[in-house]
Amino acid sequence: MKRNPLGRTGIEVSELCLGTMTFGTQTSESEAHAQMDVALGAGINFVDTAEMYPVNPVSKETIGRTEDILGTWNAANPARRADYVLATKHSGEGLGYVRDGAPISSATIAGAIEGSLRRLQTDYIDLYQFHWPNRGSYMFRQNWHYDPSGNAHSEVIADMEDCLGALRREVDRGTIRAFGLSNESAWGTAQWLRLSEKGLGPRVASIQNEYSLLCRLYDTDLAELSVLEDVGLMAFSPLGTGLLTGKYQNGAVPEGSRRSITPGLGGRHSERVYGAVAAYLEIAARHGLDPVHMALAWCKTRPFIMSAIFGATTMAQLEHVLAGADLQLSEEVVSEINATHRAQPMPY
């Protein structure tokens, strides 16, 4: 499987990344361990998690369980820890189940990392990410009413400087190798880069934002920043929370699916989205393509993509994804996808 640079770190990651946010709720520990074995055996060397996982739903009782499950796999396979790049995330302000909703700061970073290391049963985290910015974000459908005017410039910069100093100490201790962002903006990412260039802490290596045929907010300013600053996109939800598989068309809600647990799909269920999905399904059918394979292969055509993070609730879903891992789309297919996006640009 093709590998791409993780920023300017010298680390390389596979263009597909195994997401783990269902490990511990929809996906059992034994199945999660089997997925690790199969994914690594297929050439995937990149695994993404977070201290707040699993989801569907997020609950006080399950916080940290996904890292625990990855930890038991690491403990059972100590020689394989060096075979893959492990990414996790520090939860941001407002999540009451973790540190009573405290923001990310020098007061929380060291403890959060120690907690993740303990659960993951490892000595180091390859990529440590901030799950969302303290100052807020336009991600998760908040773009429709996003208002950044409540943030004071000096306070935001001081907060970033404080966090970078704490991250630098963790790099020096050897607990983390690289630093990444998630749910960030172009301005925010540019500031993190500028401050790191002043020597205040590690350089941003990656940004994990939502990106798919249905959600292309990244295509403008962030795209340019990614390419010119070597900050690759880790695309999350590249299958649109399962919408792009077609399984929710015509009102269907398969038993055990994400929509059976979260009916609104985090704000992605809308009157417009199913028409857009139908258009992409039609393209796939016309060209004899599996829609899952087409959606993931399309992500890999984008110049700023470092890796596309997919989740597999079951082993069958993982094997389905892997069966199309080498697909390359024709120019004709890409052209039709672009025309459909122009006709139906923001379905949710």
Steps between C-alpha positions, in 0.01 A plus 500: 500500500628845408644705784509877538715732713368601841581867459873563526557243774663232286223258599296339221141383532276286281246683287225313683479528879307266728257700712403347833217708643262201513744280694329436831142574402396365159824302458604249767854469633560168323376637168705817547813293557425298188458822303844615613652175378326512162560872440871482575526184292346686205759779511322756717752645746289784640244472784302793640325522836417754772481509876122563481422198280288294446203688359145403405442609765765693692442427869674541833506122542684431173749790484847354436378150413629515142851584617470216753417256220792617289713469814415135550590435135833682552567295814431177313716607202795696646724435200244654264471841666775634273311372193238772508449871562264559792303824518279614786336825611464731799133593551419870485298738709141414578508120520384462859585129518873580472669729755161663566515670161828684560666658194827371357792666681840441654310397813327210321734380224750299705227324698294427191802347327583288806142374506510406133838329535371297794186389318685435174772305683776669304794728575429752225232647277605559141250778422335699779208712384279769652147374436349847452624854570429674830366801316231296322463367148273515197513121465212261577244711311579809705605676177139611450519736797872527573607824671868539602460855628498397866869409496763756600811473282749539784325236712487248216870544423596479868301177528678352197840598640415337832396175330803491272733535797336199665520300178868580463563358846318180400707469182814543710375231740439267208130449571388641163672513162281743305220751549178529302178701498139402448187697410720803437480800267751645256568799727548280805733260324704792362546637853617166637751484215619856555556448871686174446728677253583741783632200691212475747417133440458218248384579146150392402531183293136432412142614526205265549180653361187355350529447126299296252298527180228651720717737706761700311557804723873423484525571128577873525738673743595189695589319179756766410645503850527119504689481173736794549575436868521118491215454745313201361131437551384198695149482358248374751158367403599449133189284458274770644417297815393217271271709279722445196467122530134541399376301799274782623329570166120489479463532876692184585654477848691170527505340842819583690594780261610841618168654405316242710688643799532865394202574271622844393853381417644803676300743286577327169148358454318757288243525222775580249760239584326193355467658157870579500582146611280362221695702245832356623355148510391546141854596396638191671242273339555647153872425522469163671653625825420418859385828661715446811807442287419799281455737795832400659687496168371849425642631828841372394486710181504823699843667518486573873388159627747324727268220607129419499372366832232234463316316773386139479246387754542140383770288344288467186503879460878510544550230239265687265710817528827312453370330186496838325811651655689512169222655290598801289227710344495602137493865400148445372377385841673788678346745253152363563556521875603864470191580293278337762670695777441823314132414461458392864782669693394495865240230567533546877 
